[in-house]
Amino acid sequence: MTHDTSRRWQMLAITAAILYVFWLLAPVLMPFAFAAMLAYMGDPLADRLQRLGMGRTLAVSIVFTVLLLLTVGALLLLIPLISRQVDNLVQNLPRYVDWARNTAMPWVQAKLHLDPSAFDTDRLMAQLKEHIGSIGDAASTLLGKISRSSLGMVMWLTNLVLIPVVAFYLLRDWNRLVTWIDRMLPRSVEPTIRHLANEADSVLGAFVRGQLLVMLALGIFYGASLTIMGLSVGPLIGMVAGLLSFVPYLGFIVGFGSALIAAVVQYGDWNHILLVVGIFTAGQLLEGYVLVPRLVGEKIGLHPVAVIFSVLAGGYLAGFLGVLLALPAASVILVLLRYLAERYKQSDLYMEEGSGDPVLTEVDATVDTPEGAVKTSTIVGHADDKDVVPPR
């Protein structure tokens, strides 16, 4: 075994061991993942304060205090708003049920020519109420078990306290941690990993900070527009549409469908339906031509299908944590794939020309054009293949 082969096997074994340890510790990594995300988002601001002459601890304390105040302020603002919106939705739920039973379902039945006996609205609504009740019972049972379980409550409170504490220490020692990792890398691959890390950092920075601003802007736009329009559940629909906008078209589809149903039930006229269409059309134009190009940019380059696949795969592999980290991980994987594509294009496998396929022959011909005679080559089948028709 050569020295290079042995070194590659060693690095592969170390990488596999690190991934295996992370896989074993996955159940307890949730608070640390949240804390690392907060520290990563706050590090650029702390670096700027340091460049103004502040010490690292003072700069981190200021950033941490600002983040904490913003979080507490957002919770104090959003929790009463969400509570009022949910109460409003519950109070108007009989109107939605009545609209679905007496308007929507008969219309669908008439358009699809369904058998009335097979499309019993009363039976469907009874089943819906039964399932809603079972969901509520299951949630109550789950909350009851959690409240009765002292270990579960302790773990939940521990995670809640750990996130800000770990985030503070990670933010304070972020540069030291990055320097230590850089020093521990094998010198043979350190330049490559440093280059990939810088590329991934720029992509992640563009995605995380930009996408959060896009979600916030869309949530405010949709919520304010639907509220001005007079929709009673407008703020709730706007918040949901903004939160789901990190998946392409999901926020638009959910928000538009919910707002359309709410407008039909609350007003029942074409004017408000057209207002909803105009609001969400303007929101899509705002997202596609203003917010995403300015706040996120085109550097990430994830195709919408890749985004949807990443979110579904992350949720399947790691639950809520996987959904949370799916798009950042996909952005880093995209950087690695671009690098591997460049390495492949510079390899002998791609660059080396072959001796030609003996089954194929090259036929030279001369074609007269206005510019003069041009020599062309056409690949046709083997001369012995009588059934092969040469291309025209």
C-alpha positions as CSV (number, residue, x, y, z in Angstrom):
1,M,0.0,0.0,0.0
2,T,1.4,3.3,-1.0
3,H,1.8,6.3,1.3
4,D,-1.0,8.3,-0.5
5,T,-3.4,5.3,-0.4
6,S,-2.7,4.8,3.3
7,R,-3.3,8.5,4.0
8,R,-6.6,8.5,2.2
9,W,-7.8,5.5,4.1
10,Q,-6.8,7.2,7.4
11,M,-8.8,10.4,6.5
12,L,-11.7,8.3,5.4
13,A,-11.7,6.4,8.7
14,I,-11.5,9.6,10.7
15,T,-14.4,11.1,8.7
16,A,-16.5,8.0,9.2
17,A,-15.8,7.9,12.9
18,I,-16.9,11.6,13.3
19,L,-20.1,11.0,11.3
20,Y,-20.8,7.9,13.4
21,V,-20.4,9.8,16.7
22,F,-22.8,12.5,15.4
23,W,-25.3,9.8,14.4
24,L,-25.1,8.3,17.9
25,L,-25.6,11.7,19.6
26,A,-28.3,12.9,17.2
27,P,-31.1,12.8,19.9
28,V,-29.3,15.3,22.1
29,L,-28.0,17.6,19.3
30,M,-31.1,19.7,19.0
31,P,-30.2,22.5,21.4
32,F,-26.6,22.6,20.2
33,A,-27.8,22.9,16.6
34,F,-30.1,25.8,17.5
35,A,-27.3,27.4,19.5
36,A,-24.8,27.0,16.6
37,M,-27.2,28.6,14.2
38,L,-27.7,31.6,16.5
39,A,-23.9,31.9,17.0
40,Y,-23.3,31.7,13.3
41,M,-25.8,34.4,12.5
42,G,-24.5,36.7,15.3
43,D,-20.7,36.3,14.5
44,P,-20.5,38.9,11.7
45,L,-22.0,41.6,13.9
46,A,-19.7,40.7,16.7
47,D,-16.7,40.9,14.3
48,R,-17.8,44.3,13.2
49,L,-18.0,45.5,16.8
50,Q,-14.6,44.1,17.4
51,R,-13.2,46.1,14.5
52,L,-14.6,49.2,16.2
53,G,-12.3,48.5,19.1
54,M,-14.4,46.5,21.5
55,G,-13.3,43.3,23.2
56,R,-14.7,40.1,22.1
57,T,-16.6,39.4,25.3
58,L,-18.2,42.9,25.3
59,A,-19.1,42.7,21.6
60,V,-20.7,39.3,22.1
61,S,-22.6,40.5,25.2
62,I,-24.0,43.4,23.1
63,V,-25.0,41.1,20.2
64,F,-26.4,38.5,22.6
65,T,-28.5,41.1,24.5
66,V,-29.8,42.6,21.2
67,L,-30.8,39.1,19.9
68,L,-32.4,38.3,23.3
69,L,-34.4,41.5,23.4
70,L,-35.6,41.0,19.8
71,T,-36.7,37.5,20.6
72,V,-38.5,38.4,23.7
73,G,-40.1,41.4,22.0
74,A,-41.2,39.3,19.1
75,L,-42.7,36.7,21.4
76,L,-44.6,39.4,23.5
77,L,-45.9,40.8,20.2
78,L,-46.8,37.6,18.4
79,I,-48.2,35.4,21.2
80,P,-51.2,37.7,21.9
81,L,-51.7,38.3,18.2
82,I,-51.6,34.5,17.4
83,S,-53.9,33.9,20.4
84,R,-56.5,36.4,19.1
85,Q,-56.3,35.0,15.6
86,V,-56.8,31.4,16.8
87,D,-59.8,32.5,18.9
88,N,-61.2,34.3,15.9
89,L,-60.7,31.2,13.8
90,V,-62.4,29.0,16.3
91,Q,-65.4,31.4,16.6
92,N,-65.8,31.5,12.8
93,L,-65.3,27.8,12.4
94,P,-69.1,27.1,12.2
95,R,-69.3,29.5,9.3
96,Y,-66.5,27.6,7.5
97,V,-68.2,24.3,8.2
98,D,-71.5,25.7,7.0
99,W,-69.9,27.0,3.8
100,A,-68.2,23.7,3.1
101,R,-71.4,21.7,3.7
102,N,-73.9,23.9,1.8
103,T,-71.7,25.6,-0.9
104,A,-68.4,23.9,-1.6
105,M,-69.4,20.2,-1.4
106,P,-72.6,20.6,-3.5
107,W,-70.6,22.5,-6.1
108,V,-68.0,19.8,-6.3
109,Q,-70.7,17.2,-6.4
110,A,-72.4,18.9,-9.3
111,K,-69.3,19.6,-11.3
112,L,-67.9,16.1,-10.9
113,H,-71.3,14.4,-11.3
114,L,-70.9,12.4,-8.1
115,D,-73.5,10.1,-6.7
116,P,-75.3,11.9,-3.8
117,S,-75.4,8.8,-1.8
118,A,-71.6,8.4,-2.1
119,F,-71.0,12.0,-1.4
120,D,-72.9,12.4,1.9
121,T,-71.8,15.8,3.3
122,D,-73.3,15.1,6.7
123,R,-71.4,11.9,7.1
124,L,-68.2,13.6,5.8
125,M,-68.6,16.5,8.3
126,A,-69.3,14.0,11.1
127,Q,-66.1,12.1,10.3
128,L,-64.1,15.4,10.1
129,K,-65.4,16.5,13.5
130,E,-64.6,13.0,14.9
131,H,-61.0,13.2,13.6
132,I,-60.6,16.8,14.8
133,G,-61.7,15.6,18.2
134,S,-59.3,12.6,18.2
135,I,-56.5,15.0,17.3
136,G,-57.4,17.2,20.2
137,D,-57.6,14.2,22.5
138,A,-54.2,12.9,21.3
139,A,-52.7,16.3,21.9
140,S,-54.2,16.5,25.4
141,T,-52.9,13.1,26.2
142,L,-49.4,13.9,25.0
143,L,-49.3,17.2,27.0
144,G,-50.7,15.3,30.0
145,K,-47.9,12.7,29.8
146,I,-45.3,15.4,29.4
147,S,-46.6,17.3,32.3
148,R,-46.8,14.2,34.5
149,S,-43.3,13.1,33.5
150,S,-40.8,14.8,35.6
151,L,-37.9,13.6,33.4
152,G,-39.6,14.9,30.2
153,M,-40.2,18.3,31.8
154,V,-36.7,18.5,33.1
155,M,-35.3,17.6,29.6
156,W,-37.5,20.2,27.9
157,L,-36.6,23.0,30.4
158,T,-32.9,22.0,30.1
159,N,-32.9,22.3,26.4
160,L,-34.7,25.6,26.6
161,V,-32.0,27.0,29.0
162,L,-29.1,25.3,27.1
163,I,-29.8,27.1,23.8
164,P,-29.0,30.7,24.9
165,V,-26.1,29.5,27.2
166,V,-24.4,27.4,24.5
167,A,-25.1,30.1,21.9
168,F,-23.3,32.7,24.1
169,Y,-20.2,30.6,24.6
170,L,-20.1,29.5,21.0
171,L,-20.4,33.1,19.8
172,R,-17.7,34.2,22.2
173,D,-15.2,31.5,21.1
174,W,-16.3,31.2,17.5
175,N,-13.1,32.5,16.0
176,R,-11.0,30.4,18.4
177,L,-13.0,27.3,17.4
178,V,-12.6,28.0,13.7
179,T,-8.8,28.5,14.2
180,W,-8.5,25.3,16.2
181,I,-10.3,23.3,13.5
182,D,-8.1,24.9,10.9
183,R,-4.9,23.8,12.8
184,M,-6.2,20.3,13.3
185,L,-6.8,19.7,9.6
186,P,-4.2,17.6,7.7
187,R,-1.8,20.0,5.9
188,S,-2.2,18.1,2.6
189,V,-5.9,19.0,2.4
190,E,-6.0,22.2,4.4
191,P,-6.0,24.6,1.4
192,T,-8.8,22.7,-0.3
193,I,-10.9,22.5,2.9
194,R,-10.2,26.2,3.6
195,H,-11.4,27.1,0.0
196,L,-14.5,25.0,0.4
197,A,-15.3,26.4,3.8
198,N,-15.0,29.9,2.5
199,E,-17.4,29.1,-0.4
200,A,-19.8,27.3,2.0
201,D,-19.7,30.3,4.4
202,S,-20.6,32.8,1.7
203,V,-23.4,30.6,0.4
204,L,-24.7,29.9,4.0
205,G,-24.5,33.6,4.9
206,A,-26.5,34.5,1.8
207,F,-29.1,31.9,2.5
208,V,-29.6,32.0,6.2
209,R,-29.6,35.8,6.7
210,G,-31.2,36.5,3.4
211,Q,-34.0,33.9,3.6
212,L,-34.9,35.0,7.1
213,L,-35.4,38.5,5.9
214,V,-37.4,37.3,2.9
215,M,-39.7,35.3,5.2
216,L,-40.1,38.2,7.5
217,A,-40.9,40.7,4.7
218,L,-43.4,38.3,3.0
219,G,-45.1,37.6,6.3
220,I,-45.5,41.4,7.0
221,F,-46.6,42.1,3.5
222,Y,-49.3,39.3,3.3
223,G,-50.5,39.9,6.9
224,A,-50.7,43.7,6.5
225,S,-52.4,43.5,3.1
226,L,-55.0,41.0,4.1
227,T,-55.7,43.0,7.3
228,I,-56.2,46.2,5.4
229,M,-58.5,44.3,3.0
230,G,-60.6,43.5,6.1
231,L,-60.0,39.7,6.4
232,S,-60.5,38.7,10.0
233,V,-57.8,36.0,10.0
234,G,-55.4,38.0,7.7
235,P,-52.5,38.3,10.2
236,L,-52.5,34.5,10.9
237,I,-52.6,33.6,7.2
238,G,-49.8,36.2,6.5
239,M,-47.6,34.7,9.2
240,V,-48.1,31.1,8.0
241,A,-47.4,32.1,4.4
242,G,-44.3,33.9,5.4
243,L,-43.0,31.0,7.5
244,L,-43.6,28.5,4.7
245,S,-42.0,30.6,2.0
246,F,-38.6,29.0,2.5
247,V,-40.0,26.1,0.4
248,P,-40.7,27.4,-3.2
249,Y,-44.4,28.1,-3.8
250,L,-45.5,26.3,-0.6
251,G,-46.1,29.6,1.3
252,F,-47.9,31.0,-1.7
253,I,-50.1,27.9,-2.2
254,V,-51.1,27.6,1.5
255,G,-51.6,31.3,2.0
256,F,-53.5,31.9,-1.2
257,G,-55.8,28.9,-0.7
258,S,-56.5,29.9,2.9
259,A,-57.1,33.6,2.1
260,L,-59.3,32.7,-0.8
261,I,-61.5,30.4,1.3
262,A,-61.6,33.0,4.1
263,A,-62.6,35.8,1.7
264,V,-65.4,33.6,0.1
265,V,-66.8,32.7,3.6
266,Q,-66.5,36.2,5.1
267,Y,-67.6,38.3,2.1
268,G,-68.8,36.0,-0.7
269,D,-68.3,38.5,-3.5
270,W,-65.9,38.7,-6.4
271,N,-64.4,42.0,-5.3
272,H,-62.6,40.5,-2.3
273,I,-61.6,37.4,-4.3
274,L,-59.9,39.6,-6.8
275,L,-58.2,41.5,-4.0
276,V,-56.8,38.3,-2.7
277,V,-55.6,37.3,-6.1
278,G,-54.0,40.8,-6.5
279,I,-52.3,40.6,-3.1
280,F,-50.7,37.2,-3.7
281,T,-49.7,38.1,-7.3
282,A,-48.0,41.2,-6.0
283,G,-46.4,39.1,-3.3
284,Q,-45.0,36.6,-5.8
285,L,-43.6,39.5,-7.9
286,L,-42.1,41.1,-4.9
287,E,-40.4,37.9,-3.8
288,G,-39.2,36.9,-7.3
289,Y,-37.9,40.3,-8.6
290,V,-37.1,42.3,-5.4
291,L,-36.6,40.3,-2.2
292,V,-34.8,37.2,-3.4
293,P,-32.4,38.9,-5.8
294,R,-31.5,41.6,-3.3
295,L,-31.5,39.7,0.0
296,V,-30.5,36.1,-1.1
297,G,-29.0,36.5,-4.5
298,E,-28.4,33.9,-7.2
299,K,-25.2,32.4,-5.6
300,I,-27.0,29.5,-3.9
301,G,-28.6,28.3,-7.2
302,L,-30.8,25.6,-5.7
303,H,-33.4,24.4,-8.1
304,P,-37.0,24.4,-6.6
305,V,-37.2,20.6,-7.0
306,A,-33.9,20.3,-5.1
307,V,-35.2,22.5,-2.3
308,I,-38.4,20.4,-2.0
309,F,-36.4,17.1,-2.1
310,S,-34.0,18.5,0.6
311,V,-36.8,19.4,3.0
312,L,-38.5,16.1,2.6
313,A,-35.3,14.1,2.9
314,G,-34.2,16.1,5.9
315,G,-37.5,15.5,7.6
316,Y,-37.4,11.8,6.9
317,L,-33.8,11.4,8.1
318,A,-33.8,13.6,11.2
319,G,-37.3,14.9,11.9
320,F,-37.8,18.5,12.7
321,L,-34.0,19.1,13.1
322,G,-33.6,17.7,9.6
323,V,-36.2,20.1,8.1
324,L,-34.5,23.0,9.9
325,L,-31.0,22.1,8.6
326,A,-32.1,20.7,5.2
327,L,-31.5,23.8,3.1
328,P,-28.3,24.9,4.7
329,A,-27.0,21.4,4.3
330,A,-28.1,21.4,0.7
331,S,-26.3,24.6,0.1
332,V,-23.0,23.2,1.4
333,I,-23.6,20.0,-0.6
334,L,-24.0,22.2,-3.7
335,V,-20.6,23.8,-3.0
336,L,-19.0,20.3,-2.8
337,L,-20.7,19.1,-6.0
338,R,-19.5,22.2,-7.9
339,Y,-15.9,21.4,-6.6
340,L,-16.2,17.8,-7.6
341,A,-17.5,18.7,-11.0
342,E,-14.4,21.0,-11.5
343,R,-12.1,18.2,-10.4
344,Y,-13.8,15.8,-12.8
345,K,-13.4,18.1,-15.7
346,Q,-9.7,18.4,-15.0
347,S,-9.2,14.6,-14.5
348,D,-7.9,12.1,-17.1
349,L,-11.2,10.4,-17.1
350,Y,-12.8,13.5,-18.7
351,M,-9.8,15.0,-20.6
352,E,-8.2,11.9,-22.2
353,E,-9.4,11.3,-25.7
354,G,-10.2,7.7,-26.7
355,S,-9.0,5.8,-29.7
356,G,-12.4,5.7,-31.2
357,D,-15.2,3.2,-31.3
358,P,-14.5,0.4,-33.7
359,V,-18.2,-0.1,-34.3
360,L,-18.5,3.4,-35.7
361,T,-16.9,4.8,-38.8
362,E,-16.4,8.4,-39.8
363,V,-17.4,9.5,-43.3
364,D,-15.9,12.7,-44.7
365,A,-17.9,14.7,-47.1
366,T,-17.7,18.1,-48.8
367,V,-20.6,20.4,-48.8
368,D,-20.9,23.5,-51.0
369,T,-22.0,26.6,-49.2
370,P,-22.2,30.3,-50.2
371,E,-18.9,30.8,-48.3
372,G,-17.2,28.0,-50.2
373,A,-16.7,24.3,-49.8
374,V,-16.9,23.0,-46.2
375,K,-15.6,19.6,-45.2
376,T,-17.9,17.8,-42.8
377,S,-17.8,14.4,-40.9
378,T,-20.7,12.2,-40.3
379,I,-20.6,9.2,-37.9
380,V,-22.5,6.2,-39.4
381,G,-22.8,2.6,-38.5
382,H,-20.4,-0.2,-39.5
383,A,-20.2,-0.9,-43.2
384,D,-21.3,-4.5,-42.6
385,D,-24.5,-3.4,-40.9
386,K,-27.0,-3.4,-43.7
387,D,-30.0,-2.3,-41.5
388,V,-28.3,0.9,-40.3
389,V,-29.6,3.9,-42.1
390,P,-27.0,6.8,-42.2
391,P,-28.3,10.1,-41.0
392,R,-29.3,12.6,-43.7
